[in-house]
Amino acid sequence: MIEVADVFRRFADEYLSAHSASMPPSHLRAIADIQACRTEALGGHLWRCDQCAAEVFAWHSCKNRSCPKCHTDQIERWLEARRADMLPVPYFHVVVTVPKELRANQRDGYAMLMKAAAEAIVELAHDQCHVGGTVGILAVLHTWTQQLHYHLHVHCLVTGGGIADDGKHWYPARKSFLVPMKALAKLVRGKLRAAFEKRRPDLSIPAAVWSKPWVTQCTPWAEGEQGVLDYLARYVFRIAITNARIVGLDDRTVTIRHKERRSNQWQTSRMAGEEFMRRFLQHVLPKGLHKVRYFGLWHPSRREQATRVRQVLLLDRPPAINQAESLEDADRPPADHPRPEGPRVCPRCGTGHLLQIRRLAPKWAQAP
């Protein structure tokens, strides 16, 4: 399989020689980390089979959030933490897309966009004509299309209902309606414009941005909370492109596959190696910028209230338990005491077990 790291190893030197003077530190770090990920450059461990004596090297990962090979464990940890926050209610998936001219000033602009989108949803949903209470929102920032073009938008997971101001009553949303989308687009636009004028009056933003219609979409989800979490996890940790979508690489070009939205068919695009790197790196976020944020009932300051709401909803609507599943669950160990994993099986002989021999220091840290 061709990897993003292979593309970087082939074209990074030429790209850096042409652009390193103007590149932000986050881009330079992403290039270095992705090239070094799971190689001897970061060190690792040496394992040996107790049967055939085969040796297996396990190299450390870079843990860069733009790396396509470093998120499997992180997804599982995030899912486990979020299960305690999910409410037993339907959900809505809201997407807010803004004009490309707002790309300027990523550090401030991205944060203000996520806040404006979430606050607009909270404000409209709080209206008695719609929900009448404070909803919970999990917002995720995305900046790309399938072909790696710049496309700034925010995905929001919104609870299908809200808590009243008195904290005692839960108002469910209608089955297929949360808030009016045209009103949401105008409100997000107004809030973001006010935020830019207050925090970044020095930025020159074309006036047409504030007059053209913005795109908002809302999709009701009737799935259980686990299905919602599994779906959302793909948005939370997804990067601009995965290794599986790179299908060709030569001395000058990179070929990727992408799904055409209108036809829903897979197609391929070929581009110069430098162009691939430019498209990929424009989606690397500045250091310290949080691409996942929580608002409304899910804001960290209201965590205790959200927990109480979840308990009340569970008592009011106890989940149906399948008898076969309950018998199966009885044989499972408790969640906080998982079964210990067995020793790793040797990939060479398939019968022996791998034993850790020694730790390997990073290659770049060793003396010459």
C-alpha positions in Angstrom: 0.0 0.0 0.0 1.2 3.5 -0.9 1.3 5.8 2.1 1.3 9.5 2.7 4.7 9.0 4.2 6.0 7.5 0.9 4.7 10.6 -1.0 6.5 12.9 1.6 9.7 11.0 1.3 9.7 11.4 -2.4 8.7 15.0 -2.7 9.3 16.7 0.7 12.9 17.9 0.0 11.9 19.7 -3.2 8.8 21.1 -1.5 10.7 22.4 1.5 13.4 24.0 -0.6 10.8 26.0 -2.3 8.4 26.8 0.6 10.2 26.3 4.0 10.7 30.0 4.5 7.0 30.7 4.5 5.7 27.5 6.1 4.1 27.5 9.6 5.8 25.3 12.3 2.8 23.0 12.3 3.4 22.1 8.6 7.1 21.5 9.1 6.3 19.3 12.1 3.7 17.3 10.2 6.2 16.5 7.4 8.9 15.4 9.8 6.5 13.3 12.0 4.7 11.5 9.1 8.0 10.5 7.5 9.4 9.2 10.8 6.2 7.4 12.0 6.8 3.8 12.8 10.3 3.8 11.6 13.6 3.4 13.4 13.8 7.1 13.6 11.4 7.1 16.6 12.7 3.9 18.2 10.6 1.0 19.4 10.9 -2.6 20.7 12.4 -5.8 19.4 10.3 -9.0 19.8 11.5 -12.6 19.3 9.4 -15.7 18.7 9.9 -18.5 21.3 9.5 -21.1 18.7 11.1 -20.1 15.4 13.3 -17.3 16.8 12.1 -14.9 14.2 12.7 -11.2 15.2 10.0 -8.6 14.8 10.6 -4.8 15.1 7.7 -2.7 16.5 8.5 1.0 15.9 6.8 3.8 17.8 4.2 6.0 16.2 4.6 9.8 15.8 1.1 10.6 17.4 0.8 13.6 15.1 -3.0 14.3 14.6 -2.4 14.7 10.8 -0.8 11.3 10.5 -3.0 8.6 8.9 -1.5 5.8 11.0 -1.9 7.1 14.6 -5.5 7.2 15.6 -6.9 3.7 16.1 -6.2 3.7 19.9 -7.2 7.3 20.2 -10.6 6.6 18.7 -11.3 3.8 21.2 -10.3 6.0 24.1 -12.5 8.8 22.8 -15.5 6.5 22.3 -15.2 5.1 25.8 -15.1 8.6 27.3 -18.0 9.8 25.3 -20.3 6.9 26.1 -20.9 8.4 29.6 -22.0 11.7 28.0 -24.5 10.4 25.5 -28.2 10.9 26.2 -30.8 8.2 25.3 -32.5 10.5 22.8 -32.6 10.9 19.0 -29.9 13.2 17.5 -29.5 15.6 14.7 -26.5 16.1 12.4 -26.1 19.7 11.5 -23.4 20.9 9.0 -22.5 24.6 8.6 -20.5 25.5 5.5 -18.9 29.0 5.1 -17.3 30.8 2.1 -13.7 30.1 1.3 -12.8 33.7 1.9 -12.9 33.1 5.6 -9.8 30.9 5.4 -7.7 33.8 6.7 -6.3 33.6 10.2 -6.9 30.0 11.0 -6.1 30.1 14.7 -8.8 32.7 15.5 -11.1 32.2 12.6 -11.6 28.5 13.1 -12.4 28.8 16.8 -14.8 31.7 16.2 -16.6 29.7 13.5 -17.2 26.7 15.7 -18.4 29.0 18.5 -20.7 31.0 16.3 -22.3 27.8 14.7 -22.9 26.2 18.1 -24.2 29.3 19.8 -26.6 29.9 16.9 -28.0 26.4 17.2 -28.4 26.8 21.0 -30.1 30.1 20.6 -32.6 29.0 18.0 -33.3 25.7 19.7 -34.0 27.5 23.0 -36.9 29.3 21.3 -40.3 27.9 22.5 -41.3 27.6 18.8 -38.6 24.9 18.2 -37.3 23.0 21.2 -37.7 25.3 24.2 -34.6 24.1 26.1 -30.8 24.0 26.0 -29.5 21.3 23.7 -26.1 19.6 23.8 -23.7 20.1 21.0 -20.5 18.4 19.9 -18.8 20.4 17.1 -16.1 19.1 14.8 -14.1 21.2 12.4 -13.4 20.0 8.8 -11.6 21.8 6.0 -11.4 19.4 3.1 -13.2 17.7 0.2 -12.5 14.2 -1.2 -10.0 15.8 -3.6 -8.2 17.7 -0.8 -9.6 21.0 -1.9 -10.3 23.6 0.8 -13.8 23.4 2.0 -14.4 25.0 5.5 -17.3 23.5 7.4 -18.4 22.4 10.9 -20.2 19.1 11.8 -22.4 19.4 14.8 -24.0 16.5 16.7 -27.1 18.0 18.5 -29.3 16.3 21.0 -32.9 15.8 19.9 -34.2 17.9 22.8 -33.1 20.3 25.5 -33.3 20.9 29.2 -35.5 23.7 30.5 -34.1 26.7 32.3 -35.3 25.3 35.6 -33.2 22.2 35.1 -36.1 19.9 35.8 -38.0 19.4 32.5 -36.8 17.8 29.3 -38.3 19.1 26.1 -37.9 16.6 23.2 -37.5 18.0 19.6 -39.8 17.1 16.9 -39.1 13.9 15.0 -37.6 15.4 11.8 -37.2 19.1 12.7 -34.7 20.9 14.9 -34.4 24.6 13.8 -35.1 26.4 10.5 -32.0 26.2 8.4 -32.3 29.6 6.6 -32.5 31.3 10.0 -29.6 29.3 11.3 -27.4 30.3 8.3 -28.2 34.0 8.8 -27.6 33.8 12.6 -24.2 32.1 12.2 -23.2 34.6 9.6 -24.1 37.5 11.9 -22.4 36.1 14.9 -19.2 35.3 13.0 -19.1 38.8 11.5 -19.5 40.4 14.9 -16.7 38.1 16.3 -14.3 39.1 13.5 -15.1 42.8 14.0 -14.4 42.5 17.7 -11.3 40.3 17.8 -9.7 40.8 14.3 -10.7 44.2 13.0 -7.4 44.3 11.1 -8.4 41.5 8.7 -9.7 42.5 5.3 -12.7 40.3 4.5 -14.6 40.9 1.3 -18.0 42.4 1.9 -19.7 39.9 -0.3 -19.0 37.2 2.3 -21.5 38.7 4.6 -24.2 39.1 2.0 -24.1 35.8 0.1 -26.2 32.9 1.4 -24.4 30.3 3.6 -25.1 26.6 3.4 -26.6 24.7 6.3 -27.9 21.2 6.4 -29.7 19.1 9.1 -30.2 15.4 9.1 -32.2 13.6 11.9 -30.6 10.4 13.3 -32.9 7.9 14.8 -30.1 5.4 15.6 -29.0 4.3 19.0 -26.3 6.2 20.8 -23.7 3.7 19.9 -24.4 4.1 16.2 -24.2 7.8 16.5 -20.9 7.6 18.3 -19.4 5.2 15.8 -20.4 7.5 12.9 -19.2 10.6 14.6 -15.8 9.1 15.6 -15.0 9.0 11.9 -15.5 12.7 11.7 -13.6 13.5 14.9 -10.4 11.7 13.9 -10.6 11.7 10.1 -7.7 13.4 8.3 -7.7 14.9 4.8 -6.8 11.6 3.2 -6.1 8.0 4.3 -3.4 5.8 2.9 -6.0 3.5 1.3 -7.0 6.3 -1.1 -3.6 6.8 -2.6 -3.5 4.4 -5.6 -0.5 5.6 -7.6 2.9 7.2 -7.1 5.8 7.9 -9.5 8.7 10.3 -9.8 6.4 13.3 -10.6 2.8 12.6 -9.7 0.4 11.1 -7.1 -2.9 9.5 -8.0 -5.7 9.4 -5.5 -9.2 8.0 -5.6 -12.2 10.0 -4.5 -16.0 9.6 -4.6 -17.9 11.9 -6.9 -20.8 13.3 -4.8 -23.4 13.6 -7.6 -22.8 10.1 -9.1 -21.7 8.5 -5.9 -19.1 6.7 -8.0 -15.3 6.3 -7.2 -13.0 8.1 -9.6 -9.3 8.9 -9.7 -7.4 12.2 -9.9 -3.7 12.6 -10.8 -1.7 15.6 -9.6 1.9 16.7 -9.2 3.7 15.6 -6.1 4.2 19.2 -5.0 0.5 19.9 -5.5 -0.5 16.9 -3.4 1.7 18.2 -0.5 0.2 21.7 -0.8 -3.3 20.3 -0.7 -2.6 18.0 2.2 -0.7 20.6 4.3 -3.4 23.3 4.0 -5.5 21.1 6.2 -2.9 20.7 9.0 -4.3 22.7 11.9 -2.2 25.1 14.0 -0.7 23.7 17.2 -3.0 24.0 20.1 -6.2 24.5 18.1 -9.0 22.1 19.3 -11.0 20.7 16.4 -13.5 19.2 18.7 -15.5 21.4 21.1 -18.6 21.1 23.4 -21.4 23.6 23.8 -24.7 24.0 25.5 -25.7 21.1 27.8 -22.4 19.4 26.9 -20.2 22.3 27.9 -17.7 21.2 30.5 -19.2 23.7 33.0 -22.6 21.8 32.8 -21.2 18.3 33.0 -22.9 17.5 36.3 -26.3 18.7 35.0 -25.9 16.6 31.8 -25.2 13.6 34.0 -28.4 14.2 36.0 -30.4 14.6 32.8 -29.0 11.3 31.4 -30.0 9.5 34.6 -33.5 10.9 34.5 -34.0 10.0 30.9 -32.8 6.5 31.5 -35.2 6.0 34.3 -38.1 7.4 32.3 -37.3 5.2 29.3 -35.5 2.1 30.3 -33.9 0.3 27.4 -35.4 -2.9 26.2 -33.2 -5.9 27.0 -33.0 -8.9 24.7 -32.9 -12.1 26.7 -30.3 -13.7 24.5 -28.1 -10.7 24.8 -28.5 -10.6 28.5 -27.4 -14.2 28.9 -24.4 -13.5 26.7 -23.5 -10.4 28.8 -23.6 -12.5 31.9 -20.6 -14.4 30.7 -18.6 -11.3 29.9 -16.2 -9.7 32.4 -17.1 -6.3 33.9 -16.2 -3.3 31.7 -13.6 -2.1 34.2 -11.9 -5.5 34.3 -11.4 -6.5 30.7 -10.0 -9.9 29.9 -6.2 -9.8 29.6 -4.9 -10.1 26.1 -2.9 -13.2 25.4 0.7 -13.1 24.2 1.2 -11.9 20.6 1.3 -14.7 18.0 4.4 -14.8 15.8 3.5 -13.6 12.2 6.2 -15.9 10.8 5.3 -19.3 12.1 1.8 -18.7 13.4 2.3 -20.9 16.4 5.0 -19.3 18.6 4.6 -16.3 20.8 6.5 -13.1 20.7 8.6 -12.1 23.7 10.0 -8.6 24.1 13.8 -8.6 24.0 14.8 -5.0 24.3 13.8 -1.4 23.8 15.3 0.3 20.7 16.4 3.9 21.1 15.4 6.4 18.4 17.9 6.4 15.6 18.2 10.2 15.5 19.1 10.3 19.2 22.0 7.8 19.0 25.6 9.1 18.9 27.3 8.8 15.5 
